[in-house]
Amino acid sequence: MAKGNPPPITPAAFQVLLALARGRAHGYGIMGFVSELTGGSVQLGPGTLYRTLSRLAADGLVEEAPDMSEDQPHDARRRYYQLTARGWEAAAREAELIRRLAGAAAEAGLLGRQERSA
C-alpha cells in the first residue's frame, strides 16, 4: 500500500471511487454507472477507466475484489474491484470538497439559474 496522501483525485478517479463506494464492480459496471449518473454526458472509455483503476490501485485506494461466490453469476474475464479503507477516506474527502464547492456555486447564483447575459 502506498504511504502518505494520494495525489490529487482527477474527475475520472472520483467517478470510479464513487461507483465503488456503492459496492464492488467490474469495469463495464463502473462505466455504466458513470454514464447513467451523468445522463450520458461523461463516458469513461476503457483506456481511461483501466489507467485510472491502475493508478488508484498503485495508490492503495482500490484493490481487486476476491472471487465471487459460486451462487452468483461470474464471468472469468471480468475483474471486480472494491474500495480499500484508504480509498473510502479519499472518496469521502473529495466528496466533502465537492459539497463545499457546490455550496459556493449556489451562493454565487450558479446553480438553478438561467445563464446570465454579459
N, C-alpha and C positions, 0 to 999 in steps of 0.2 A: 504494500500500500504506500502511496506517495505521502510524504510528510509535508507539514506546513499547509498554508492556504492554497487551494487550487487556483489556477489562473482565472482571469475574468470569464464569466459564462457568456457565451455567444447566444443570440436568439435561438439558433438551432439546438444548441446544447440545453437551453432551458426547456424548449419544447419536448425534447427527448426525456429530460428528467421529469417533467410534468406528466408525460404519458406513463412513465414507470412508477410515479407516485401512486397511480391508480392500481398498480399490481404488475406482476411480471408480464412481459410481452415479447413477441418476436418482431423483427424489423418491419414486416408488412403491416402488422398491427399498429406499430408506432406511427408509420407513415399515414395510415388511415385515420388514426386519432387526430393527428395534427391537421390533416386536410378537413376533417369534419369540424373540429374546433374552430378553425379559421374560415369556415364557409368556402373552402377551396382556394382562398387567397394565398395560402402558403402550401407548397408542395415540396416536401423533403424528397429529393431524389436519392436513389440508392448510394451514389458516391458520397453525397453529403451526409447521409444517415450513418453509413458504416465508418467513415472517417471520424464523425462525431462520437459514435459509440467507442471507437478505438481510443480516442483521446480521453473520453470520460473514464474508460476502464484503466488507462495508464495513470490517471489522476486519482484512482481509487474511489470514484463516485458511482460506478456501476460494475456489475460482475455478471458473468454468465450464470444463469439460473440452473439449479440441479435438474436432472431429468424429470420429466413429468411422470405422474403416477400412471400405472397401467390402465386404470379405468377412464382416463382422459384421452381424447384423440391426440395423436402425436405424429408429426412429420419429421423424420430423422434429419432432413435437410435444414430444418429451421433451428436456429439458435435462439433461445429465450434469454432475456436479460432482466435484471432486477436492480433496484437501488441498493447501495450499501448504506450503512448508518451515516457515513460521511456524505454520501450523495443526497440523502434526505435533508441533512443540515444545509448543504449548499443550495438545494432547491428551495427550502424554506427561507433562507437568507435572500435569495434572488426574488422570490415572491413578495417578500416584505418590501424590498426596494421598489418593485413594480407597483405595489399598492401605494407607496408614498409618491411615486411619480404620477400615478393616475390621480391621486388627490390634488397634487399641484396643478395638473392639467385641468381638472374640474374647477378649481379655484380661479384659474386663468380664463375660464369660459371656453375651453377647447372641447369639452365633452357635451354631447346632447344639443349642440347648436349648429345652425347652418353656417356655411363659410361666410366670413366677413368680407366685405368689399374693401379694397385698399384705398 
